[in-house]
Amino acid sequence: MSSMCYLVQQSVSIVVRSLNSDNFCSGWGFSGWYVGMAAGLKRDPIVILRIDGEDLLEFINSPAYEPEMVAIFSKIEQSEETLHDNIVKAFQNLTVEQGMPPPSDSWVMSDIVEPALESCALGENCGKPVSQETFLLEFKRAAEHVAQRLKELPVIVAHSENTFDGSSIRRLLSNKFELDKSLNTALQSIPKDKTGKLPKEHLQLALDLVAPLAGLPPLGALNEMDNLILDAFKMVAADDGKAVKEDEFKKLLTEILGAVMLQLESNPILVSSNSVVHEPLACSSTLLTPSS
């Protein structure tokens, strides 16, 4: 395994594992951008993956290959698409679990995928519309070349997952002291009308202020969560243009939190992100040992 080491920010829980390997590096480092990303993730663990082509080879030779690639092909198939276009789009639909680093990263496309496609010589079918059978055969061949390229140039990926399951909201609602404290703090930032009441249209602002303690992302950060929260706003008629007293405002905000909690408990939302780590740092005695 590579001797490159990476420095881990202390406030982030890091788990290090190498795909299909028992070897671990003594530390992992981030550029300023990744430190910012990690800080934004707060408690979410970041798993550092070393993608070296082994998992990709395992996937294309597994029983899951054909049904999963047929599903991807049916999703991307267009009559004017060429074989090359279909294969590129198919790689864009693979995940790190299948052994593919994020193709959204320009370096992955320019230094891994495109050179592999050039080396596998798609041939006379390259510029023509393609059948499902041809696609499955040629994609597997292309994936073998991508796996070889990954073996030569392993890609380090910072992978994080966060599940919004309502548990943080339940903890907040079950602690009356913390709930009252957070609601009172939020209300200090909510403008009142001339009568001293709080416009219901500001419930969105209040929820954003309480969101960190409730384990929720800010409105606008996650579409699936936005839809769920907006449904809760509709439940309390947040857009009816009325203003209410402080106690009623707190009650409405608590009802919104409760509605969101029940929805998340029934249907948790899983969010994952993958980012290629481009900047290795030299090993030194100041490196932290990642926790497992």
C-alpha positions as CSV (number, residue, x, y, z in Angstrom):
1,M,0.0,0.0,0.0
2,S,1.1,3.5,-0.6
3,S,3.3,5.1,2.1
4,M,1.5,8.5,1.7
5,C,0.0,9.7,4.9
6,Y,-2.8,12.2,5.6
7,L,-3.4,14.5,8.6
8,V,-6.8,14.2,10.2
9,Q,-8.6,17.1,11.8
10,Q,-9.1,16.3,15.5
11,S,-12.8,17.2,15.7
12,V,-13.8,14.7,13.1
13,S,-14.3,11.0,13.8
14,I,-12.2,9.1,11.2
15,V,-12.4,5.5,10.3
16,V,-9.8,4.3,7.9
17,R,-10.2,1.3,5.7
18,S,-8.7,0.2,2.4
19,L,-11.1,-1.6,0.1
20,N,-10.2,-5.3,-0.1
21,S,-7.2,-4.7,2.0
22,D,-6.2,-5.3,5.6
23,N,-3.5,-2.6,5.4
24,F,-4.1,0.8,7.0
25,C,-2.2,4.1,6.6
26,S,-1.2,5.8,9.8
27,G,-3.1,9.0,9.1
28,W,-5.0,10.9,6.4
29,G,-4.8,14.6,5.5
30,F,-7.1,17.1,3.9
31,S,-6.6,20.3,2.1
32,G,-8.4,23.4,3.5
33,W,-11.4,22.6,1.5
34,Y,-11.8,19.1,3.0
35,V,-11.2,20.4,6.5
36,G,-14.2,22.8,5.8
37,M,-16.2,19.9,4.5
38,A,-15.4,17.8,7.5
39,A,-16.3,20.6,9.9
40,G,-19.6,21.0,8.2
41,L,-20.3,17.3,8.7
42,K,-20.0,17.7,12.5
43,R,-20.5,14.2,14.0
44,D,-20.7,12.3,10.8
45,P,-17.8,9.9,10.5
46,I,-15.6,10.2,7.4
47,V,-14.4,6.9,6.0
48,I,-11.2,7.1,3.9
49,L,-11.4,4.6,1.0
50,R,-8.5,3.5,-1.2
51,I,-10.1,2.4,-4.4
52,D,-7.7,0.3,-6.4
53,G,-9.9,-1.6,-8.9
54,E,-10.4,-4.8,-6.9
55,D,-14.0,-4.1,-5.9
56,L,-14.8,-3.0,-9.4
57,L,-13.5,-6.4,-10.8
58,E,-15.4,-8.2,-8.1
59,F,-18.6,-6.4,-9.1
60,I,-18.4,-7.0,-12.9
61,N,-17.7,-10.7,-12.2
62,S,-20.5,-11.1,-9.7
63,P,-24.1,-12.3,-10.3
64,A,-25.3,-8.7,-9.5
65,Y,-23.5,-7.3,-12.6
66,E,-26.1,-8.1,-15.3
67,P,-29.3,-7.1,-13.5
68,E,-27.7,-3.9,-12.1
69,M,-26.2,-2.8,-15.4
70,V,-29.4,-3.7,-17.3
71,A,-31.2,-1.3,-14.9
72,I,-28.6,1.4,-15.5
73,F,-28.8,0.9,-19.3
74,S,-32.6,1.2,-19.3
75,K,-32.2,4.4,-17.4
76,I,-29.6,6.0,-19.7
77,E,-30.6,4.5,-23.1
78,Q,-31.4,7.0,-25.8
79,S,-31.7,6.3,-29.5
80,E,-29.0,8.8,-30.5
81,E,-26.6,7.7,-27.8
82,T,-23.3,6.1,-28.9
83,L,-21.6,3.2,-27.2
84,H,-19.0,5.5,-25.8
85,D,-21.7,7.9,-24.4
86,N,-23.6,5.0,-22.8
87,I,-20.5,3.6,-21.2
88,V,-19.4,7.0,-19.8
89,K,-22.9,7.5,-18.3
90,A,-22.9,4.0,-16.9
91,F,-19.7,4.7,-15.0
92,Q,-21.4,7.9,-13.7
93,N,-24.1,5.7,-12.2
94,L,-21.7,3.4,-10.3
95,T,-20.9,3.9,-6.7
96,V,-17.9,3.6,-4.4
97,E,-19.6,0.4,-3.0
98,Q,-19.2,-1.1,-6.5
99,G,-15.6,0.0,-6.7
100,M,-16.0,3.2,-8.7
101,P,-14.5,6.6,-7.5
102,P,-16.9,9.5,-8.1
103,P,-16.8,10.4,-11.8
104,S,-18.1,13.8,-10.9
105,D,-14.5,14.6,-10.1
106,S,-12.8,15.9,-13.3
107,W,-9.5,14.1,-12.5
108,V,-11.3,10.7,-12.3
109,M,-12.8,11.3,-15.7
110,S,-9.6,12.7,-17.4
111,D,-7.0,10.4,-15.7
112,I,-9.0,7.2,-15.1
113,V,-12.1,6.7,-17.2
114,E,-11.1,8.3,-20.5
115,P,-7.6,6.8,-20.8
116,A,-9.2,3.4,-20.0
117,L,-11.8,3.8,-22.7
118,E,-9.0,4.7,-25.2
119,S,-7.0,1.7,-24.2
120,C,-9.9,-0.8,-24.5
121,A,-10.5,0.2,-28.2
122,L,-14.3,0.1,-28.4
123,G,-13.8,-0.2,-32.1
124,E,-16.5,-0.1,-34.8
125,N,-19.4,0.0,-32.4
126,C,-18.0,3.1,-30.6
127,G,-19.9,5.7,-32.6
128,K,-23.1,3.8,-33.2
129,P,-26.3,3.3,-31.2
130,V,-25.9,0.2,-29.1
131,S,-28.0,-2.8,-28.0
132,Q,-28.3,-4.0,-24.5
133,E,-26.3,-7.1,-25.2
134,T,-23.5,-5.1,-26.8
135,F,-23.6,-2.7,-23.9
136,L,-23.2,-5.4,-21.3
137,L,-20.3,-7.0,-23.1
138,E,-18.4,-3.7,-23.9
139,F,-19.0,-2.1,-20.5
140,K,-17.5,-5.1,-18.8
141,R,-14.5,-4.9,-21.1
142,A,-14.2,-1.1,-20.4
143,A,-14.6,-1.7,-16.6
144,E,-11.7,-4.2,-16.7
145,H,-9.5,-1.5,-18.2
146,V,-10.7,1.1,-15.6
147,A,-9.9,-1.5,-12.9
148,Q,-6.4,-1.8,-14.3
149,R,-6.0,1.9,-14.4
150,L,-7.1,2.1,-10.7
151,K,-4.6,-0.5,-9.8
152,E,-1.9,1.7,-11.3
153,L,-3.4,4.9,-9.9
154,P,-5.4,4.1,-6.7
155,V,-7.9,6.9,-5.8
156,I,-8.3,8.1,-2.3
157,V,-12.0,9.0,-1.5
158,A,-13.4,10.7,1.6
159,H,-16.8,9.0,2.1
160,S,-19.4,10.1,4.6
161,E,-22.9,9.0,5.4
162,N,-25.6,10.5,7.6
163,T,-29.0,9.1,8.4
164,F,-31.8,11.5,9.4
165,D,-34.0,9.2,11.4
166,G,-35.7,11.6,13.8
167,S,-33.7,10.4,16.9
168,S,-32.1,13.8,17.5
169,I,-35.5,15.5,17.4
170,R,-36.9,13.0,19.8
171,R,-34.0,13.6,22.2
172,L,-34.7,17.4,22.0
173,L,-38.5,17.0,22.5
174,S,-38.0,14.7,25.5
175,N,-35.8,17.2,27.3
176,K,-38.1,20.1,28.3
177,F,-35.3,22.2,29.6
178,E,-33.2,22.0,26.4
179,L,-36.4,22.4,24.3
180,D,-37.5,25.6,26.1
181,K,-34.0,27.0,26.0
182,S,-33.6,26.4,22.3
183,L,-37.1,27.8,21.5
184,N,-36.5,30.9,23.6
185,T,-33.1,31.5,22.0
186,A,-34.6,31.1,18.6
187,L,-37.4,33.6,19.3
188,Q,-34.9,36.3,20.3
189,S,-34.0,36.4,16.6
190,I,-37.5,36.5,15.2
191,P,-38.9,39.9,14.4
192,K,-42.3,40.8,15.9
193,D,-45.1,42.8,14.4
194,K,-46.4,46.1,15.8
195,T,-48.7,44.2,18.2
196,G,-45.8,42.2,19.6
197,K,-46.9,39.0,18.0
198,L,-44.8,36.7,15.8
199,P,-45.8,36.2,12.2
200,K,-46.3,32.5,11.3
201,E,-44.3,33.1,8.2
202,H,-41.2,33.3,10.4
203,L,-41.6,29.6,11.5
204,Q,-39.2,28.7,8.8
205,L,-36.5,31.0,10.2
206,A,-37.2,29.7,13.7
207,L,-36.9,26.1,12.5
208,D,-33.5,26.9,10.9
209,L,-32.3,28.3,14.2
210,V,-33.4,25.2,16.1
211,A,-32.3,22.8,13.4
212,P,-28.7,22.1,14.7
213,L,-30.0,20.8,18.1
214,A,-32.7,18.8,16.3
215,G,-30.2,17.2,14.0
216,L,-31.7,18.7,10.9
217,P,-30.0,20.3,7.9
218,P,-31.0,23.9,7.1
219,L,-33.9,24.3,4.7
220,G,-32.6,24.3,1.1
221,A,-29.8,21.9,1.8
222,L,-31.5,18.6,1.0
223,N,-34.5,18.4,-1.4
224,E,-36.0,15.3,0.2
225,M,-35.9,16.9,3.7
226,D,-37.3,20.2,2.3
227,N,-40.4,18.4,1.0
228,L,-41.0,16.7,4.3
229,I,-40.5,20.0,6.3
230,L,-42.7,22.0,3.9
231,D,-45.5,19.4,4.5
232,A,-45.2,20.1,8.2
233,F,-45.4,23.8,7.6
234,K,-48.6,23.3,5.6
235,M,-50.0,21.2,8.5
236,V,-49.9,24.3,10.8
237,A,-50.9,26.7,8.0
238,A,-47.6,28.6,8.3
239,D,-48.4,30.7,5.2
240,D,-51.8,32.0,6.2
241,G,-50.4,35.4,6.9
242,K,-51.5,35.4,10.6
243,A,-49.4,36.4,13.7
244,V,-49.6,34.6,17.0
245,K,-48.4,35.1,20.6
246,E,-45.1,33.7,21.7
247,D,-46.6,30.6,23.4
248,E,-48.6,29.7,20.4
249,F,-45.6,30.2,18.1
250,K,-43.5,27.8,20.3
251,K,-46.4,25.3,20.2
252,L,-46.5,25.5,16.4
253,L,-42.8,25.1,16.1
254,T,-42.9,22.1,18.5
255,E,-45.7,20.5,16.4
256,I,-43.6,21.0,13.3
257,L,-40.7,19.2,14.9
258,G,-42.9,16.4,16.1
259,A,-44.4,15.9,12.6
260,V,-40.9,15.9,11.0
261,M,-39.7,13.4,13.7
262,L,-42.6,11.0,13.0
263,Q,-42.0,11.1,9.2
264,L,-38.3,10.4,9.7
265,E,-38.9,7.6,12.1
266,S,-41.1,5.9,9.5
267,N,-38.9,6.8,6.5
268,P,-35.3,7.7,7.4
269,I,-33.4,9.8,4.9
270,L,-29.9,8.5,4.1
271,V,-27.4,11.0,2.7
272,S,-23.9,10.1,1.5
273,S,-21.2,12.0,-0.2
274,N,-17.9,11.1,-1.8
275,S,-15.0,13.4,-2.5
276,V,-11.6,12.6,-4.1
277,V,-8.7,13.6,-1.8
278,H,-6.0,15.1,-4.1
279,E,-3.4,16.5,-1.7
280,P,-1.1,13.9,0.1
281,L,1.1,15.2,2.8
282,A,4.4,13.8,3.9
283,C,4.4,11.6,7.0
284,S,5.6,13.1,10.2
285,S,5.7,12.4,13.9
286,T,2.8,14.9,14.5
287,L,0.3,12.8,12.7
288,L,-2.7,11.6,14.6
289,T,-3.7,7.9,14.6
290,P,-7.2,7.6,13.2
291,S,-9.8,6.0,15.4
292,S,-11.5,2.8,14.4
